[in-house]
């Protein structure tokens, strides 16, 4: 039987950097590794909003990436 082990998650923030020369939206991102396993969705949202307030560009999306090892 397979065993799952939850590993630390990452937080990816995407920012709208305006329109490119081709007229399409330019999206930039910043990734923060090693989120605590015990962090709730509310905790992650609060931190993401605090970080985005310090950025030059507007926040486009918040993504939490979960990693699981299977053996």
Secondary structure, DSSP 8 states (H G I E B T S, - for coil): ---EEEEEEEEEEEEEEEE-TTS-EEEEEEEEEEE-TT--HHHHHHHHHHHHHTSSSEEEEEEEEEEEEE-
